[in-house]
Amino acid sequence: MSELWQFALVGLAGGGAYALVALGIVAVYRGSGILNFSQGAIGMAASYVFWDLYKEGDGSLPVVPAVVIGVLVGTALGVAFYLLVVRFLHSSSEMAKVVATLGFMLLLQSAAVKIYGTQPHLLKPLFGDGKVTVFGAFMTYDTLAILLITIALGIGLTLLFRRTRLGMRATALWENPQAAAAIGVSPLPTGITTWALGGAMAAFGGILLIPITGLTPSTLTLLVIPAMAAALVGRFTGIWPTIGVGLALGVAESLMRKYEINSGVISSVPFAVIIVVVVLGGTALPGRGEVLLRRLPRVSAGRVKPVSLVVAAVVGLVIAGSSPTWGSAMINTTVFGLLALSVLVVTGYAGQISVACAALAGFGSFVAARASSDLHLPFLLCLLAGTLAAVLLGLLIGGPAVRVRGVNLAIITLGLSLAVENLILLQPSMTGGSDGMVVESPTLLGLDLNPSAYPSRYAVVCVVVLAIAAVAVLNVRRGESGRRYLAVRANERGAASVGVSVAGAKLGAFATSAALAGLAGALSAFRFTIADFTGYGVFNSITTLAFTVVGGVGFVAGAVFAAVTSQGGLFANFVSNVLDLTTIDAWLAIFSGLFVMDMMIRMPDGVILHMSSLKDRTGRLLASALPVGARARRDRPDTARAESGRAEPAAAEPDASKPAEAPVTLPHVSGVEPGSTVLAARDVRVTYGGIVAVKDVSLELAAGKVVGVVGPNGAGKTTLLDALTGFAPSALGAIELRGRDVGRLKAHARARLGMGRTFQNLELFDDLSVRENILTGLDGRGRAAYLRDLVRPRRGTLNEAARAAVVLLDLERDLDTVVADLPQGRRRMVAIARLVAQQPAVVLLDEPAAGLNGAERRTAGELFRALADQLGAAVLLVEHNIDVVAATCDHVIVLHNGEVLSSGPPAEVLREQAVRDAYLGRLTPAEQVPEPERH
Ligand SMILES: Nc1ncnc2c1ncn2[C@@H]1O[C@H](COP(=O)(O)OP(=O)(O)OP(=O)(O)O)[C@@H](O)[C@H]1O
């Protein structure tokens, strides 16, 4: 027992350092809304300065002034990064913010390697060898100091955010930046202060940790991962939960050390526990209002341009074959290119910030090498084995993405990559350690491809593989799976409402991405006679993500750009061998970090989009100088659209824009008898904590009838819709759709069975075109699409119902317009067209006429009626506008405080005194409830 206690006390030192770094992350997040992945790197840089000055008494300064200067350096780094980078990112995407901090991390890390090298430095305890006794066990002065400082900073930060004007301003800015800006709160003072504090805490944590972990550029930089995990449990704002988890992590690691548990396990298990906690606390779909409208990186239309492809492949082959050095650089480039494509699929298309590609590649490499060295499988089968193994691991790493999103997912994937690295890739018993594993020389059709002997031959194979992968990734973009990914990336709730399995799409993206990474790793396994797996650390994942985002994370050309400029790639070979600048490598790494930050400020959509718009502008300039005939030939209408990443028109389909010869009608939903009960709900109840939002509501919806639901704000109308459609996880009660119990089905499964809905805030896919928004509701739902689209993408066509809706709602001209560019009234029409296209048997409309003008409201009212009369659907209409309700509905239900106050024909119900009191009380006696136009 006392021994356990002793180990627990020892663990408090490391845990305190985790907590200190994590507290810095919390301070910075609360002050500027940014999760600083460079927190550990700031601590590392400051620690090197301290170590340089102190060097265990050999330097020029005693410990205290050296610590003070180290902490000041950390403070200055934090403030400088805020002033030069962060403050320009306030309206940037989450991804740009993450990548900018990763860029700073790369900059500090490569600068430290350049200046100090990678050899570890050790220090004796900073506060001497003294100890205090705590319940029979010893605690060193260092540990005591770390603990006291952590607790003092915890109290200080709590007071800062609760009691000071600056802290309250920080909270205001964090909770509602627009409102805070409107009352004149400037983000600058809070930003500077919190980044200064963050930098100081990172420095403190780093310096105090040197005697425990030693000092290397990577150890302290990677401290950010457990620190992020601790801050994640405290949701990046809770100071004391963060401290508690940080300390617990350190203690757990120390206790495992007592039982001599494998070091890989020690560094992975506590973290794994945190991941489980966070994943269990996550949700399958974001809640109402949780989806923030944010700018997403642009994505290409996915057109394969055969000429560009052939030119690129020929250039690649020529370079690959030109000399062994270029061949080698080409192998590096293509391997990086595959990794970048893997990032493109999961992060660019599906919007999941995953920092795991190197771990997946490492695993693919490991399995391919084992297949060669143990099973002596032929080269191609080894590649296949590596690829498939990575897919399995990818599904495992992607698992949390089903319930965790955004930067939280970035942290979790980082942690899982670290676990893969520690548990598999760095385990000598499995991989042969630094000795590596002997692989057989690769051959193809009898041709020896041994990269050491024939780098050009192997490079040619790699170029062909990359070209095929690039075409497959472009195909995915044009297919059903691509639309699913983009729908999920844009709006998970909207995607589920049209029947897309959000979890399925995320896992599909993770699997495809893992296949590409695994293939990259498998190709690398044969790079030399001995495969080693030490080069697949999290820094490689970070660099790949950062470079791909800089190139353009939505564009295959962006991935190629990232590959060409990567370490050891074609550009680096050009600089070191053609320009003969052999010492450039370290500088290139430093410039890369600077470049990444600069790009996130100036061109967050990537270099490629910028180059393409430059090309566009030059083209237009040239065109204006050309004779008229030549100009007409040049100005093909689809050029700008394809290059700007806008959607291209789908394959041949009847032209919806032609004037209709007969009045357009919506085609009848098949298999639904007019007047039959389509949806029956009994005793539906939804609670949110202590609030009962819907109290035992029962209702029936019949085909061809419109039921209106009215009630004051907060009556529970939307919650009732959420419960019926599967968006309220806490809902109880029985819900039957066409006689089938759907109460336990997820939202997307109910949508597939014919339950269509709109949302108050529309939940459209803002960065997709109107046509693509509608197509997402029409696409097939099979899993086969994830494989089939790689080869034969289904571009999709608008069905009869969609075409009719497009004409009825006057959307013909907007079909290829990106939805974000439409005014609100037109966006409402898109939401309705997307719904109609699915030909649902039940239609649930949540305030669909809100914000429409008088004429638009009348058209909308007619359309809601047509949904029942022509489409034959059972319609439930939540609406505040009594004119619309009276004119459209056959039956009205009045909700008040979650309960049915009254129900019946509109003319009767809307006249009831109790209803008027509850909801219509604002009407004067002179005002009459209009007579319904029909029953
Ligand atoms: N996610 C949630 N967490 C906690 N309470 C919630 C949540 N969603 C809704 N509520 C509460 O449930 C009650 C019903 O809200 P709901 O939005 O369904 O009403 P509503 O009739 O649709 O109102 P409105 O007309 O303003 O849209 C309200 O008291 C609301 O505050």
The ligand as an SDF file (V2000), in Angstrom:
LIG
                    3D

 31 33  0  0  0  0  0  0  0  0999 V2000
  -31.9190   20.7790  -26.4780 N   0  0  0  0  0  0  0  0  0  0  0  0
  -32.6970   21.2780  -25.5120 C   0  0  0  0  0  0  0  0  0  0  0  0
  -32.2520   21.2970  -24.2370 N   0  0  0  0  0  0  0  0  0  0  0  0
  -33.0210   21.7850  -23.2410 C   0  0  0  0  0  0  0  0  0  0  0  0
  -34.2610   22.2910  -23.4260 N   0  0  0  0  0  0  0  0  0  0  0  0
  -34.7520   22.2990  -24.6660 C   0  0  0  0  0  0  0  0  0  0  0  0
  -33.9920   21.7880  -25.7730 C   0  0  0  0  0  0  0  0  0  0  0  0
  -34.7360   21.9310  -26.8970 N   0  0  0  0  0  0  0  0  0  0  0  0
  -35.9050   22.4910  -26.4980 C   0  0  0  0  0  0  0  0  0  0  0  0
  -35.9070   22.7090  -25.1740 N   0  0  0  0  0  0  0  0  0  0  0  0
  -36.9930   23.2720  -24.3790 C   0  0  0  0  0  0  0  0  0  0  0  0
  -38.1620   22.5590  -24.6870 O   0  0  0  0  0  0  0  0  0  0  0  0
  -39.2740   23.4200  -24.7190 C   0  0  0  0  0  0  0  0  0  0  0  0
  -39.9910   23.2980  -26.0600 C   0  0  0  0  0  0  0  0  0  0  0  0
  -39.1540   23.8950  -27.0600 O   0  0  0  0  0  0  0  0  0  0  0  0
  -39.5180   23.8590  -28.5920 P   0  0  0  0  0  0  0  0  0  0  0  0
  -38.3990   24.4990  -29.3330 O   0  0  0  0  0  0  0  0  0  0  0  0
  -39.9070   22.5180  -28.9950 O   0  0  0  0  0  0  0  0  0  0  0  0
  -40.7850   24.8100  -28.6700 O   0  0  0  0  0  0  0  0  0  0  0  0
  -41.4920   25.4040  -29.9390 P   0  0  0  0  0  0  0  0  0  0  0  0
  -42.9340   25.3120  -29.6850 O   0  0  0  0  0  0  0  0  0  0  0  0
  -40.9990   24.7570  -31.1670 O   0  0  0  0  0  0  0  0  0  0  0  0
  -41.0290   26.9010  -29.8950 O   0  0  0  0  0  0  0  0  0  0  0  0
  -40.7850   27.9180  -31.1180 P   0  0  0  0  0  0  0  0  0  0  0  0
  -42.1150   28.2890  -31.6440 O   0  0  0  0  0  0  0  0  0  0  0  0
  -40.1020   29.0820  -30.4530 O   0  0  0  0  0  0  0  0  0  0  0  0
  -39.9190   27.2140  -32.0880 O   0  0  0  0  0  0  0  0  0  0  0  0
  -38.7560   24.8250  -24.4300 C   0  0  0  0  0  0  0  0  0  0  0  0
  -38.9460   25.0880  -23.0570 O   0  0  0  0  0  0  0  0  0  0  0  0
  -37.2970   24.7220  -24.7660 C   0  0  0  0  0  0  0  0  0  0  0  0
  -36.5530   25.6420  -23.9830 O   0  0  0  0  0  0  0  0  0  0  0  0
  1  2  1  0
  2  3  1  0
  2  7  2  0
  3  4  2  0
  4  5  1  0
  5  6  2  0
  6  7  1  0
  6 10  1  0
  7  8  1  0
  8  9  2  0
  9 10  1  0
 10 11  1  0
 11 12  1  0
 11 30  1  0
 12 13  1  0
 13 14  1  0
 13 28  1  0
 14 15  1  0
 15 16  1  0
 16 17  2  0
 16 18  1  0
 16 19  1  0
 19 20  1  0
 20 21  2  0
 20 22  1  0
 20 23  1  0
 23 24  1  0
 24 25  2  0
 24 26  1  0
 24 27  1  0
 28 29  1  0
 28 30  1  0
 30 31  1  0
M  END
$$$$
